Amino acid sequence: MTVETRPSGASIRQRVLGEMNRQPTTPADPFLAPFFETAIEHVWGGLWNRPGLDLKFRSLVVVSVLAAIGQTEELKPHLRGALTLGWTVDELREALLQIGGYAGFPLLTRRSTCLARSAKKWRPSLRHRRSGGLAPPLPFS
């Protein structure tokens, strides 16, 4: 009998969001502990652990949904995570432009500002790997 070992939700969260993640892993209020535990183990340990999509593509899905539903604060660490997992600033900008056609451009403008801020903090040498150099400035910055 083989026992399948899957990474814990906490380890996947750490891999995606990285060291720069400033979101708490435990709540200041003990009443909220079950919510944190559920998110870590069921969202990170369950959904992010499923076969079928690698972490990079799951990250793009999450960035897209958060941008579309207007969750700016939650979007920020996921944009950094998407960059960590290998998406370029140019690719994320294209994803946000695509979302704008369906979720609306006023919403897109606010989400693009999040990407612009994340891009400024990102290591310049990794920002535009596929473009062969620095791309034009991000829109809406």
N, CA, C and O of each residue as an XYZ file, in Angstrom:
564
protein
N       0.850     -1.179      0.000
C       0.000      0.000      0.000
C       0.895      1.242      0.000
O       1.835      1.346      0.788
N       0.589      2.162     -0.883
C       1.364      3.401     -0.964
C       0.597      4.531     -0.295
O      -0.612      4.678     -0.477
N       1.305      5.304      0.461
C       0.705      6.460      1.111
C       1.125      7.700      0.333
O       2.313      7.997      0.207
N       0.149      8.406     -0.177
C       0.436      9.619     -0.943
C       0.676     10.772      0.024
O      -0.145     11.045      0.900
N       1.801     11.436     -0.146
C       2.120     12.569      0.700
C       1.917     13.842     -0.107
O       2.545     14.049     -1.145
N       1.050     14.665      0.380
C       0.785     15.948     -0.272
C       1.311     17.057      0.613
O       1.314     16.933      1.838
N       1.756     18.145     -0.004
C       2.210     19.276      0.809
C       1.055     19.829      1.647
O      -0.106     19.758      1.245
N       1.383     20.369      2.791
C       0.352     20.971      3.641
C      -0.123     22.281      3.023
O       0.550     22.874      2.180
N      -1.287     22.710      3.459
C      -1.802     23.995      2.998
C      -0.862     25.127      3.350
O      -0.660     26.039      2.548
N      -0.285     25.080      4.541
C       0.643     26.129      4.971
C       1.880     26.172      4.083
O       2.372     27.256      3.770
N       2.395     25.007      3.668
C       3.596     24.996      2.825
C       3.294     25.501      1.411
O       4.127     26.175      0.805
N       2.122     25.184      0.888
C       1.755     25.696     -0.439
C       1.569     27.207     -0.372
O       2.027     27.934     -1.254
N       0.907     27.669      0.657
C       0.703     29.113      0.841
C       2.045     29.832      0.898
O       2.215     30.883      0.280
N       2.992     29.271      1.633
C       4.321     29.854      1.745
C       5.020     29.864      0.389
O       5.667     30.848      0.029
N       4.890     28.776     -0.358
C       5.532     28.690     -1.680
C       4.962     29.726     -2.645
O       5.701     30.342     -3.413
N       3.648     29.912     -2.601
C       3.003     30.852     -3.521
C       3.203     32.292     -3.075
O       3.625     33.135     -3.866
N       2.907     32.576     -1.831
C       2.943     33.960     -1.367
C       4.320     34.402     -0.892
O       4.599     35.599     -0.836
N       5.172     33.462     -0.554
C       6.561     33.751     -0.245
C       6.804     34.471      1.061
O       5.905     34.673      1.877
N       8.059     34.850      1.223
C       8.530     35.510      2.432
C       7.943     36.911      2.588
O       7.772     37.391      3.708
N       7.638     37.555      1.491
C       7.150     38.935      1.539
C       5.687     39.033      1.947
O       5.160     40.131      2.125
N       5.037     37.897      2.093
C       3.624     37.905      2.463
C       3.460     38.488      3.865
O       4.082     38.028      4.822
N       2.631     39.485      3.963
C       2.402     40.142      5.247
C       1.064     39.757      5.874
O       0.689     40.284      6.921
N       0.363     38.860      5.244
C      -0.914     38.429      5.795
C      -0.660     37.508      6.979
O       0.225     36.654      6.928
N      -1.429     37.678      8.038
C      -1.229     36.818      9.216
C      -1.614     35.375      8.925
O      -2.506     35.102      8.122
N      -0.927     34.459      9.593
C      -1.283     33.039      9.456
C      -2.174     32.593     10.600
O      -2.803     31.537     10.530
N      -2.229     33.388     11.644
C      -3.148     33.127     12.751
C      -3.811     34.449     13.123
O      -3.177     35.502     13.060
N      -5.053     34.399     13.502
C      -5.763     35.641     13.802
C      -5.385     36.198     15.174
O      -4.988     35.460     16.076
N      -5.518     37.506     15.305
C      -5.320     38.142     16.613
C      -6.452     37.752     17.561
O      -6.248     37.660     18.771
N      -7.621     37.528     17.023
C      -8.799     37.151     17.808
C      -8.980     35.631     17.738
O      -9.220     35.105     16.652
N      -8.873     34.917     18.846
C      -9.018     33.452     18.838
C     -10.343     32.967     18.254
O     -10.425     31.848     17.748
N     -11.377     33.800     18.321
C     -12.665     33.434     17.737
C     -12.531     33.147     16.239
O     -13.265     32.320     15.697
N     -11.599     33.826     15.574
C     -11.430     33.687     14.132
C     -10.535     32.511     13.728
O     -10.416     32.213     12.540
N      -9.913     31.849     14.685
C      -8.990     30.743     14.391
C      -9.593     29.681     13.470
O      -8.912     29.254     12.537
N     -10.836     29.230     13.680
C     -11.387     28.215     12.768
C     -11.477     28.689     11.317
O     -11.354     27.881     10.396
N     -11.688     29.983     11.104
C     -11.750     30.508      9.736
C     -10.381     30.430      9.077
O     -10.268     30.026      7.919
N      -9.336     30.817      9.815
C      -7.972     30.738      9.296
C      -7.591     29.291      9.009
O      -7.049     28.987      7.946
N      -7.871     28.406      9.947
C      -7.535     26.993      9.776
C      -8.244     26.408      8.557
O      -7.650     25.649      7.791
N      -9.503     26.761      8.384
C     -10.265     26.272      7.235
C      -9.662     26.784      5.933
O      -9.504     26.023      4.979
N      -9.327     28.059      5.891
C      -8.733     28.624      4.676
C      -7.401     27.955      4.356
O      -7.144     27.598      3.207
N      -6.561     27.786      5.361
C      -5.239     27.196      5.121
C      -5.362     25.752      4.637
O      -4.751     25.383      3.635
N      -6.133     24.946      5.327
C      -6.180     23.530      4.970
C      -7.110     23.195      3.819
O      -6.805     22.296      3.036
N      -8.232     23.886      3.689
C      -9.167     23.520      2.620
C      -8.910     24.270      1.321
O      -9.010     23.696      0.237
N      -8.580     25.545      1.430
C      -8.297     26.298      0.199
C      -6.879     25.997     -0.265
O      -6.670     25.514     -1.378
N      -5.896     26.288      0.604
C      -4.497     26.073      0.213
C      -4.150     24.593      0.139
O      -3.508     24.161     -0.818
N      -4.557     23.818      1.121
C      -4.201     22.399      1.147
C      -5.071     21.533      0.257
O      -4.638     20.468     -0.184
N      -6.283     21.970     -0.012
C      -7.213     21.201     -0.836
C      -7.230     21.663     -2.282
O      -6.789     20.941     -3.177
N      -7.740     22.865     -2.510
C      -7.873     23.362     -3.882
C      -6.531     23.550     -4.585
O      -6.369     23.138     -5.734
N      -5.583     24.161     -3.910
C      -4.274     24.411     -4.536
C      -3.486     23.120     -4.714
O      -2.524     23.104     -5.481
N      -3.850     22.057     -4.048
C      -3.152     20.766     -4.113
C      -3.726     19.823     -5.160
O      -3.163     18.756     -5.401
N      -4.820     20.192     -5.777
C      -5.477     19.289     -6.717
C      -4.639     19.077     -7.967
O      -3.882     19.960     -8.371
N      -4.774     17.900     -8.582
C      -4.098     17.674     -9.870
C      -4.837     18.429    -10.972
O      -5.980     18.845    -10.783
N      -4.205     18.600    -12.086
C      -4.884     19.191    -13.238
C      -4.356     20.552    -13.640
O      -4.326     20.868    -14.829
N      -3.942     21.360    -12.690
C      -3.325     22.658    -12.979
C      -2.126     22.810    -12.060
O      -2.193     22.467    -10.880
N      -1.034     23.323    -12.599
C       0.085     23.567    -11.689
C      -0.147     24.882    -10.952
O      -1.060     25.641    -11.279
N       0.683     25.135     -9.966
C       0.500     26.316     -9.122
C       0.506     27.611     -9.923
O      -0.229     28.545     -9.603
N       1.330     27.670    -10.960
C       1.414     28.888    -11.764
C       0.055     29.225    -12.389
O      -0.381     30.375    -12.340
N      -0.606     28.238    -12.967
C      -1.898     28.507    -13.612
C      -3.008     28.729    -12.592
O      -3.913     29.531    -12.823
N      -2.943     28.030    -11.477
C      -3.910     28.297    -10.406
C      -3.780     29.745     -9.936
O      -4.774     30.412     -9.648
N      -2.558     30.206     -9.866
C      -2.304     31.577     -9.447
C      -2.963     32.572    -10.408
O      -3.574     33.545     -9.967
N      -2.844     32.336    -11.706
C      -3.466     33.238    -12.678
C      -4.988     33.232    -12.542
O      -5.634     34.272    -12.672
N      -5.552     32.062    -12.283
C      -7.002     31.975    -12.072
C      -7.400     32.818    -10.866
O      -8.363     33.582    -10.931
N      -6.666     32.684     -9.769
C      -6.994     33.415     -8.544
C      -6.834     34.921     -8.758
O      -7.693     35.697     -8.339
N      -5.746     35.341     -9.404
C      -5.552     36.768     -9.699
C      -6.722     37.285    -10.531
O      -7.239     38.371    -10.270
N      -7.134     36.521    -11.518
C      -8.239     36.938    -12.394
C      -9.543     37.100    -11.623
O     -10.251     38.093    -11.789
N      -9.852     36.136    -10.791
C     -11.100     36.194    -10.021
C     -11.065     37.348     -9.030
O     -12.030     38.106     -8.934
N      -9.972     37.493     -8.295
C      -9.882     38.571     -7.312
C      -9.989     39.932     -7.976
O     -10.627     40.836     -7.437
N      -9.367     40.088     -9.147
C      -9.472     41.352     -9.872
C     -10.916     41.591    -10.316
O     -11.430     42.703    -10.199
N     -11.559     40.551    -10.822
C     -12.923     40.694    -11.342
C     -13.935     41.019    -10.249
O     -14.895     41.749    -10.495
N     -13.732     40.485     -9.044
C     -14.714     40.731     -7.981
C     -14.322     41.905     -7.085
O     -15.014     42.213     -6.115
N     -13.220     42.550     -7.415
C     -12.860     43.775     -6.709
C     -12.189     43.592     -5.359
O     -12.277     44.479     -4.510
N     -11.529     42.479     -5.139
C     -10.870     42.216     -3.858
C      -9.420     42.712     -3.875
O      -8.481     41.918     -3.921
N      -9.256     44.029     -3.837
C      -7.942     44.649     -3.992
C      -6.930     44.193     -2.953
O      -5.800     43.859     -3.310
N      -7.298     44.171     -1.697
C      -6.324     43.811     -0.649
C      -5.872     42.366     -0.787
O      -4.695     42.070     -0.581
N      -6.762     41.481     -1.125
C      -6.387     40.079     -1.319
C      -5.616     39.898     -2.625
O      -4.797     38.987     -2.742
N      -5.877     40.761     -3.605
C      -5.198     40.686     -4.892
C      -3.700     40.986     -4.769
O      -2.889     40.364     -5.454
N      -3.334     41.921     -3.914
C      -1.931     42.348     -3.814
C      -0.972     41.192     -3.541
O      -0.017     41.019     -4.298
N      -1.184     40.394     -2.493
C      -0.232     39.293     -2.282
C      -0.297     38.242     -3.387
O       0.703     37.583     -3.671
N      -1.460     38.079     -4.013
C      -1.557     37.096     -5.092
C      -0.855     37.573     -6.358
O      -0.364     36.750     -7.131
N      -0.796     38.874     -6.585
C       0.007     39.384     -7.705
C       1.486     39.110     -7.454
O       2.200     38.676     -8.358
N       1.943     39.360     -6.237
C       3.336     39.046     -5.900
C       3.587     37.543     -6.047
O       4.635     37.123     -6.537
N       2.606     36.738     -5.613
C       2.731     35.291     -5.763
C       2.806     34.869     -7.219
O       3.587     33.984     -7.570
N       2.007     35.490     -8.066
C       2.031     35.170     -9.499
C       3.401     35.488    -10.099
O       3.913     34.734    -10.926
N       3.986     36.600     -9.680
C       5.330     36.949    -10.143
C       6.343     35.919     -9.639
O       7.239     35.509    -10.377
N       6.198     35.513     -8.402
C       7.096     34.507     -7.816
C       7.002     33.182     -8.569
O       8.008     32.495     -8.744
N       5.812     32.825     -9.009
C       5.606     31.552     -9.695
C       5.979     31.600    -11.178
O       5.887     30.587    -11.872
N       6.395     32.760    -11.664
C       6.914     32.815    -13.031
C       6.137     33.640    -14.036
O       6.583     33.773    -15.176
N       4.989     34.202    -13.664
C       4.302     35.095    -14.595
C       5.105     36.383    -14.684
O       5.716     36.803    -13.702
N       5.107     37.003    -15.836
C       5.785     38.288    -15.989
C       4.778     39.406    -15.770
O       3.567     39.186    -15.811
N       5.284     40.587    -15.543
C       4.424     41.759    -15.408
C       3.613     41.954    -16.688
O       2.431     42.291    -16.634
N       4.248     41.743    -17.827
C       3.543     41.894    -19.109
C       2.380     40.907    -19.232
O       1.297     41.275    -19.687
N       2.601     39.665    -18.830
C       1.532     38.656    -18.906
C       0.394     38.993    -17.955
O      -0.776     38.851    -18.308
N       0.728     39.435    -16.763
C      -0.321     39.812    -15.807
C      -1.091     41.032    -16.295
O      -2.306     41.114    -16.113
N      -0.399     41.971    -16.909
C      -1.084     43.140    -17.473
C      -2.066     42.691    -18.550
O      -3.193     43.184    -18.603
N      -1.653     41.763    -19.407
C      -2.552     41.252    -20.450
C      -3.759     40.557    -19.844
O      -4.877     40.711    -20.336
N      -3.543     39.793    -18.781
C      -4.666     39.124    -18.113
C      -5.646     40.155    -17.572
O      -6.859     39.995    -17.713
N      -5.124     41.213    -16.951
C      -6.004     42.257    -16.410
C      -6.746     42.982    -17.531
O      -7.913     43.338    -17.367
N      -6.090     43.202    -18.659
C      -6.786     43.825    -19.800
C      -7.913     42.915    -20.293
O      -9.007     43.388    -20.599
N      -7.647     41.622    -20.369
C      -8.674     40.668    -20.797
C      -9.858     40.690    -19.833
O     -11.012     40.680    -20.261
N      -9.572     40.721    -18.542
C     -10.626     40.772    -17.528
C     -11.465     42.028    -17.694
O     -12.684     41.994    -17.527
N     -10.807     43.143    -18.024
C     -11.512     44.417    -18.180
C     -12.625     44.355    -19.202
O     -13.652     45.015    -19.048
N     -12.429     43.568    -20.241
C     -13.464     43.444    -21.266
C     -14.733     42.778    -20.758
O     -15.803     42.935    -21.347
N     -14.615     42.042    -19.673
C     -15.753     41.304    -19.135
C     -16.224     41.824    -17.784
O     -17.416     41.786    -17.481
N     -15.290     42.309    -16.972
C     -15.649     42.778    -15.627
C     -15.832     44.292    -15.593
O     -16.365     44.833    -14.624
N     -15.395     44.976    -16.645
C     -15.548     46.422    -16.722
C     -14.242     47.164    -16.518
O     -13.446     46.831    -15.640
N     -14.039     48.180    -17.349
C     -12.782     48.917    -17.302
C     -12.609     49.810    -16.081
O     -11.467     50.001    -15.662
N     -13.658     50.373    -15.477
C     -13.407     51.126    -14.235
C     -12.794     50.243    -13.155
O     -11.890     50.671    -12.438
N     -13.283     49.015    -13.039
C     -12.723     48.070    -12.082
C     -11.287     47.717    -12.472
O     -10.412     47.633    -11.610
N     -11.045     47.515    -13.753
C      -9.715     47.182    -14.250
C      -8.702     48.267    -13.891
O      -7.574     47.957    -13.508
N      -9.090     49.515    -14.010
C      -8.167     50.609    -13.720
C      -7.663     50.513    -12.290
O      -6.468     50.682    -12.049
N      -8.528     50.249    -11.354
C      -8.112     50.123     -9.950
C      -7.225     48.900     -9.739
O      -6.271     48.979     -8.965
N      -7.498     47.781    -10.393
C      -6.692     46.574    -10.235
C      -5.338     46.721    -10.914
O      -4.345     46.185    -10.424
N      -5.281     47.433    -12.022
C      -4.009     47.659    -12.715
C      -3.059     48.465    -11.851
O      -1.844     48.284    -11.925
N      -3.602     49.353    -11.032
C      -2.769     50.110    -10.105
C      -2.091     49.161     -9.122
O      -0.928     49.365     -8.774
N      -2.792     48.141     -8.676
C      -2.182     47.134     -7.784
C      -1.006     46.450     -8.473
O       0.051     46.268     -7.867
N      -1.185     46.071     -9.733
C      -0.110     45.422    -10.477
C       1.062     46.380    -10.654
O       2.215     45.977    -10.502
N       0.786     47.635    -10.971
C       1.859     48.609    -11.154
C       2.690     48.749     -9.883
O       3.918     48.811     -9.947
N       2.031     48.798     -8.736
C       2.758     48.895     -7.463
C       3.567     47.635     -7.192
O       4.710     47.715     -6.743
N       2.980     46.470     -7.463
C       3.710     45.216     -7.258
C       4.911     45.136     -8.195
O       5.981     44.674     -7.798
N       4.739     45.582     -9.425
C       5.823     45.537    -10.407
C       6.992     46.415     -9.978
O       8.147     46.044    -10.188
N       6.717     47.562     -9.388
C       7.789     48.458     -8.944
C       8.623     47.817     -7.836
O       9.818     48.087     -7.717
N       7.987     46.968     -7.028
C       8.691     46.315     -5.927
C       9.409     45.053     -6.383
O      10.299     44.559     -5.691
N       9.030     44.534     -7.535
C       9.582     43.291     -8.037
C      10.995     43.529     -8.549
O      11.325     44.636     -8.975
N      11.827     42.501     -8.510
C      13.198     42.626     -9.002
C      13.171     42.916    -10.498
O      12.645     42.114    -11.269
N      13.727     44.042    -10.917
C      13.691     44.442    -12.327
C      14.246     43.396    -13.282
O      13.762     43.287    -14.409
N      15.239     42.629    -12.870
C      15.833     41.644    -13.778
C      14.869     40.513    -14.123
O      15.064     39.826    -15.126
N      13.833     40.309    -13.310
C      12.883     39.231    -13.563
C      11.555     39.726    -14.127
O      10.699     38.918    -14.488
N      11.376     41.032    -14.207
C      10.064     41.571    -14.563
C       9.601     41.204    -15.957
O       8.424     40.904    -16.158
N      10.503     41.220    -16.922
C      10.090     41.056    -18.315
C      10.946     40.000    -18.998
O      11.494     40.250    -20.072
N      11.067     38.839    -18.397
C      11.941     37.785    -18.898
C      11.682     37.450    -20.360
O      12.627     37.265    -21.127
N      10.454     37.372    -20.743
C      10.144     36.899    -22.097
C      10.231     37.997    -23.145
O      10.341     37.708    -24.337
N      10.185     39.244    -22.719
C      10.164     40.319    -23.707
C      11.563     40.712    -24.153
O      11.716     41.490    -25.095
N      12.591     40.181    -23.485
C      13.957     40.486    -23.880
C      14.414     41.851    -23.391
O      15.478     42.316    -23.801
N      13.680     42.479    -22.566
C      14.067     43.786    -22.038
C      12.910     44.398    -21.287
O      11.898     43.745    -21.033
N      13.066     45.631    -20.944
C      12.007     46.305    -20.212
C      10.890     46.699    -21.167
O      11.134     47.217    -22.257
N       9.708     46.451    -20.751
C       8.523     46.806    -21.544
C       8.168     48.252    -21.279
O       8.691     48.861    -20.346
N       7.283     48.809    -22.093
C       6.844     50.172    -21.829
C       6.189     50.279    -20.444
O       5.769     49.270    -19.878
N       6.104     51.475    -19.913
C       5.497     51.632    -18.583
C       4.097     51.037    -18.544
O       3.386     51.010    -19.548
N       3.717     50.560    -17.363
C       2.389     49.986    -17.187
C       1.325     51.065    -17.306
O       1.552     52.199    -16.884
N       0.166     50.736    -17.874
C      -0.913     51.723    -17.943
C      -1.473     51.985    -16.564
O      -1.360     51.152    -15.664
N      -2.066     53.124    -16.408
C      -2.790     53.497    -15.196
C      -1.915     53.649    -13.973
O      -2.436     53.648    -12.857
N      -0.592     53.782    -14.131
C       0.266     53.891    -12.942
C       0.419     55.321    -12.498
O       1.108     55.592    -11.514
